[in-house]
């Protein structure tokens, strides 16, 4: 079994010469290492943190923010083995085929690959995130046997499904560092280093390949890694930061010849209490409001999603509307229910009302971006500055989705909806964020439109790849972990081909 | 006076009183003064609740101006059928955020206005 090496114990000026260096020990880095475990490749996994939270290491994530209120840069991600899965909620849902498509109403949208390219990798990704049997949108019959789904008239919204990473001790999902530490150590060709911070990606003089990685520890050890191939897997913020700070050969930063690195940052906004859903017949089935474990151990929760057909026809982004808490109606609400139910000839004497939340997909915006600030971290690297934005059209489109949902509830005589957000202030008042860091090293076949190509290779740099959700050029409303793991496994197959 | 006559008289008087209470007080059923829109407002089973909802629509649209359209859409159709047709056609109106069939929203606003 390979030891987990604390880089602080390495002799100064050590030079490692692996076949592959994976920078980052989060879900992408660990999934890639496991995908290539026991291959002929000699791999080092370089994790900045240790095995547990350390405030001094975490502080290197601190940065500044402008624009709309957003999670502090050192609060929405975690810098130790397992990365941000260490505070992951375990929500899983595959991206829809339309999430990969260019949409004419959404500038900068579209992937150079389709969902079909990820499908071979979803089963293994599902195993890695431990989300049980692959059911998702095949869950209707199983769950309807427990209680009937909310009937909806024909239209743009349907009941879709989240699955959840296996719970441990009631609440904890798959924290990749804890869960896969033994597997990493058991892989004879993988050497994980902890407390190893990359301070620069050094390119050869012609800028066409990575020559070496500068690595430092907080106890002031410096060493070098000279790999044949590098995979950057530090998360949607840090991937961009490391490329931008590595500016000695390419003065704009590695891969940034077209000023794209750090741009198009995105997250999934999660506004709370966006609407009130009234169910005329009484309580909704429990699986709408709560995670529900079924006989095969799979954990599911229903969500209301726009169909792909309606998204294409109406020009709607992804969204996943969830049922949250039971709420009381005010006098006007009771009058709305009585009047509408009587008009429709429905008995609403047992009606129940619920607050709804949502996970939204943002439109790509090049001005929503990460740049380097003048402030430095403990190793002298410039900290990040985020200009966070959300457009009025993001809200307006989701609002139309809710209106369609309300129409379908009325049409089926199942219930009705009250929209609670009309102004930007309304939306922002209850805004939460998924802390899904997306888009800063986006994928495109065209180097003028993307930082990496369809194989996740950085344009113009032959031995540098990027793993993780930073390569997502369009974002989806689905939570990214399952999807980024699948994409990373695909990268693993690609590396096997090009390196062996 | 015969017993039967007495009972009949009391019953008749009671019926007259009950009828009066029903017709001239709001104890059993709320009575509204006549309006030019009674043919429309009669479609509402619970006009009081509708008015409560409709009050939130104040100023959002020209309520009396909708009467002709309401008459046209309700002609020969029940409120339920008209509302269903609104829903299918996407003719929806928001009142205090509630997504309503247009006919229900307009009738409610009319009930509040009168």
Interface residues (C-beta under 8 A of the other chain):
Chain A: X153 X275 X276 X331 X332 X333 X334 X335 X336 X338 X339 X340 X342 X343 X344 X345 X402 X403 X406 X407 X410 X411 X416 X417 X418 X419 X420 X422
Chain B: X44 X45 X46 X49 X50 X52 X53 X55 X56 X79 X80 X83 X84 X87 X88 X90 X92 X94 X95 X96 X97 X98 X99 X100 X101 X103 X104 X108
